[in-house]
Amino acid sequence: MKIDNLTLAFWNKIVLRDINLDIQAWEFVFFIGHSWSWKTSLIRSLIWDFKPMKWDIILDNQMALYKSMSEKTLEEYRRNIWVIFQDYKLLESKKVYENIAFAMEVCGYKEDIIRKKVPEVLEQVWLLVKKDKFVQELSGWEKQRISIARALVRNPDIIIGDEPTWNLDPQTAKWIMEIFEWLNKQGKTIIIATHDKNIVDTMKKRVISFKDKKVMSDQNPGLYNLD
């Protein structure tokens, strides 16, 4: 995926200017920046939520996301990318199993496939024993694992975490990042937007920092540095 000279604006106010990034398949990348550095807005432009003011995002097949995607190819693209948001985006009134199943139903999976796949992914995130619990009964750590499980059932090529450890204690945050590292080793491209200095400095991955509406630095491996 190549972000090609992208500028993003809201109500004619530019929030990101001339962003150029090349993220390779299988990479593990951190996005860092102060609050209101618009990292989340960039992430949402990757999934067609926010359309850039100019230029484009070039996919691995050399197709321009905003300029040349048909409705069909856009649908296929969005199946290959998944964002795990900091507020989980779960259905609180439904059970764990139902949350995972719903993510598959909206993609057109048949019932027999759903019955087979949901227990498999819950086992992968150590939550099979909680499958009949309501989401509102779970801890933040458990809810974040459900969010990851919903990504697993879709089997996307790119998984993006938007502050996935923001309300977790250090040890729990470490466990969550171990899951992301495991997913990366399975061939997934991982992009994590975070303010967690400890995680970034410990994992020693590629670090892209944002400041003053632009990319301030791009280091691989990198540390959490916003100076």
C-alpha positions as CSV (number, residue, x, y, z in Angstrom):
1,M,0.0,0.0,0.0
2,K,1.4,3.4,-1.0
3,I,0.0,6.7,0.3
4,D,0.8,9.0,-2.5
5,N,1.1,12.7,-1.7
6,L,-2.2,12.6,0.2
7,T,-3.8,15.7,1.6
8,L,-6.9,15.5,3.9
9,A,-9.2,18.3,4.8
10,F,-12.4,18.9,6.7
11,W,-14.6,22.0,5.8
12,N,-11.7,23.3,3.7
13,K,-9.3,23.1,6.7
14,I,-6.3,21.0,5.9
15,V,-5.4,18.5,8.7
16,L,-2.8,16.4,6.8
17,R,-0.7,17.6,4.0
18,D,1.5,15.8,1.4
19,I,1.6,12.5,3.2
20,N,3.9,10.0,1.3
21,L,4.2,6.5,2.8
22,D,5.0,3.1,1.4
23,I,3.8,0.2,3.6
24,Q,4.9,-3.2,2.4
25,A,3.0,-6.4,2.8
26,W,3.9,-8.2,6.1
27,E,5.2,-5.0,7.7
28,F,4.5,-4.0,11.3
29,V,4.2,-0.2,11.6
30,F,3.5,2.2,14.4
31,F,1.8,5.6,13.8
32,I,2.7,8.0,16.6
33,G,1.9,11.7,17.3
34,H,0.4,14.1,19.8
35,S,-3.3,14.2,20.2
36,W,-4.9,15.9,17.2
37,S,-2.1,14.9,14.9
38,W,-4.9,13.3,12.8
39,K,-3.5,9.7,12.9
40,T,-7.0,8.3,13.2
41,S,-8.2,10.4,10.2
42,L,-5.5,8.9,8.1
43,I,-6.5,5.5,9.2
44,R,-10.1,6.2,8.3
45,S,-9.1,7.4,4.9
46,L,-7.5,3.9,4.3
47,I,-11.0,2.3,4.7
48,W,-12.9,4.9,2.6
49,D,-14.5,6.7,5.6
50,F,-12.7,10.0,4.8
51,K,-12.0,10.9,1.2
52,P,-8.7,12.8,0.7
53,M,-8.7,16.3,-0.7
54,K,-6.1,15.4,-3.3
55,W,-4.2,12.5,-4.7
56,D,-4.7,8.9,-3.6
57,I,-3.8,5.6,-1.9
58,I,-2.3,3.2,-4.3
59,L,-2.9,-0.5,-3.5
60,D,-0.5,-3.4,-4.0
61,N,-2.2,-4.2,-7.3
62,Q,-1.4,-0.6,-8.4
63,M,-5.1,0.4,-8.3
64,A,-5.9,3.9,-7.0
65,L,-8.3,3.5,-4.1
66,Y,-10.3,6.7,-4.7
67,K,-9.9,7.3,-8.4
68,S,-10.4,4.0,-10.0
69,M,-12.2,1.6,-7.7
70,S,-15.5,0.2,-8.8
71,E,-18.2,-0.7,-6.2
72,K,-17.3,-4.4,-6.6
73,T,-13.5,-3.9,-6.2
74,L,-14.1,-1.5,-3.3
75,E,-16.1,-4.2,-1.5
76,E,-13.3,-6.7,-2.1
77,Y,-10.8,-4.3,-0.8
78,R,-12.7,-3.5,2.4
79,R,-12.9,-7.3,3.1
80,N,-9.1,-7.3,3.1
81,I,-8.6,-4.6,5.7
82,W,-9.9,-4.4,9.2
83,V,-9.7,-1.6,11.9
84,I,-9.8,-2.4,15.6
85,F,-11.0,0.8,17.2
86,Q,-10.2,1.9,20.8
87,D,-13.9,1.8,21.8
88,Y,-14.2,-1.8,20.4
89,K,-17.4,-1.2,18.3
90,L,-19.0,-4.2,19.9
91,L,-22.7,-4.9,20.3
92,E,-23.0,-4.7,24.1
93,S,-26.4,-6.3,24.3
94,K,-25.3,-9.4,22.5
95,K,-23.2,-12.3,23.6
96,V,-19.6,-12.9,22.6
97,Y,-20.5,-15.7,20.1
98,E,-23.2,-13.4,18.5
99,N,-20.8,-10.5,18.1
100,I,-18.4,-12.7,16.1
101,A,-21.2,-14.4,14.2
102,F,-22.7,-11.0,13.2
103,A,-19.4,-9.9,11.7
104,M,-19.5,-13.0,9.4
105,E,-23.2,-12.7,8.6
106,V,-22.8,-9.2,7.2
107,C,-20.2,-10.6,4.8
108,G,-22.5,-13.3,3.5
109,Y,-21.0,-16.3,5.3
110,K,-23.3,-19.4,5.5
111,E,-24.5,-20.6,8.9
112,D,-22.4,-23.9,8.8
113,I,-19.2,-21.9,8.2
114,I,-20.1,-19.5,11.0
115,R,-20.7,-22.3,13.5
116,K,-17.3,-23.8,12.6
117,K,-15.3,-20.6,12.5
118,V,-16.5,-18.7,15.5
119,P,-15.2,-21.2,18.1
120,E,-11.9,-21.5,16.2
121,V,-11.2,-17.8,16.5
122,L,-12.4,-17.5,20.1
123,E,-10.0,-20.3,20.9
124,Q,-7.2,-18.3,19.3
125,V,-7.8,-15.3,21.6
126,W,-8.4,-17.5,24.7
127,L,-12.1,-16.6,25.0
128,L,-14.0,-19.7,24.0
129,V,-15.1,-20.2,27.6
130,K,-16.8,-16.8,27.5
131,K,-18.7,-17.4,24.3
132,D,-22.1,-17.3,26.0
133,K,-21.3,-14.2,28.1
134,F,-22.8,-10.8,27.2
135,V,-20.2,-8.3,26.1
136,Q,-21.3,-5.9,28.9
137,E,-20.1,-8.5,31.4
138,L,-16.6,-8.5,30.2
139,S,-13.4,-6.6,31.1
140,G,-11.7,-4.2,28.7
141,W,-9.0,-6.8,28.0
142,E,-11.6,-9.3,27.0
143,K,-13.5,-6.9,24.8
144,Q,-10.3,-6.0,22.9
145,R,-9.7,-9.7,22.3
146,I,-13.3,-10.0,20.8
147,S,-12.4,-7.1,18.5
148,I,-9.3,-9.0,17.4
149,A,-11.4,-12.2,16.9
150,R,-13.8,-10.3,14.6
151,A,-10.8,-9.4,12.5
152,L,-9.6,-13.1,12.5
153,V,-12.9,-14.4,11.1
154,R,-12.7,-12.0,8.2
155,N,-9.0,-13.1,7.5
156,P,-8.0,-9.6,6.2
157,D,-4.5,-9.0,4.8
158,I,-4.2,-5.7,6.7
159,I,-5.2,-5.2,10.3
160,I,-5.1,-1.7,11.8
161,G,-5.3,-1.0,15.5
162,D,-6.4,2.5,16.6
163,E,-5.1,2.9,20.1
164,P,-5.8,-0.8,20.9
165,T,-4.2,-0.6,24.4
166,W,-5.4,2.9,25.5
167,N,-7.4,1.8,28.6
168,L,-5.4,-1.3,29.5
169,D,-2.8,-1.9,32.2
170,P,0.8,-2.4,31.1
171,Q,0.8,-6.2,31.4
172,T,-2.6,-6.6,29.5
173,A,-1.3,-4.2,26.8
174,K,1.7,-6.3,26.4
175,W,-0.5,-9.4,25.9
176,I,-2.6,-7.6,23.3
177,M,0.6,-6.6,21.4
178,E,1.8,-10.2,21.5
179,I,-1.4,-11.1,19.6
180,F,-0.7,-8.5,17.0
181,E,2.9,-9.7,16.7
182,W,1.6,-13.3,16.2
183,L,-0.8,-12.1,13.5
184,N,2.1,-10.3,11.8
185,K,4.1,-13.6,11.8
186,Q,1.1,-15.3,10.2
187,G,1.5,-12.9,7.2
188,K,-0.7,-10.0,8.2
189,T,0.3,-6.4,7.7
190,I,-0.1,-4.6,11.0
191,I,-0.5,-0.8,11.5
192,I,-0.9,0.4,15.1
193,A,-1.7,4.0,16.0
194,T,-0.7,4.5,19.7
195,H,0.5,6.9,22.4
196,D,2.0,4.0,24.4
197,K,5.8,4.8,24.5
198,N,6.7,1.7,26.4
199,I,5.2,-0.6,23.8
200,V,6.8,1.2,20.8
201,D,10.2,1.3,22.5
202,T,10.0,-2.3,23.5
203,M,8.9,-3.8,20.2
204,K,11.4,-2.0,18.0
205,K,9.3,-1.9,14.8
206,R,9.0,0.7,12.1
207,V,7.8,4.0,13.6
208,I,6.2,6.8,11.6
209,S,5.6,10.0,13.6
210,F,3.2,12.9,12.6
211,K,3.6,16.5,13.5
212,D,2.3,19.8,12.1
213,K,0.1,18.0,9.6
214,K,3.0,16.1,8.1
215,V,5.1,13.0,8.5
216,M,7.9,14.2,10.9
217,S,10.0,11.0,10.8
218,D,10.0,7.4,9.5
219,Q,12.5,5.0,11.1
220,N,12.9,1.3,11.0
221,P,13.5,0.2,13.7
222,G,12.3,3.3,15.6
223,L,11.6,4.6,19.0
224,Y,8.8,6.8,20.4
225,N,10.2,10.3,19.8
226,L,8.1,13.3,19.1
227,D,10.8,16.0,19.6
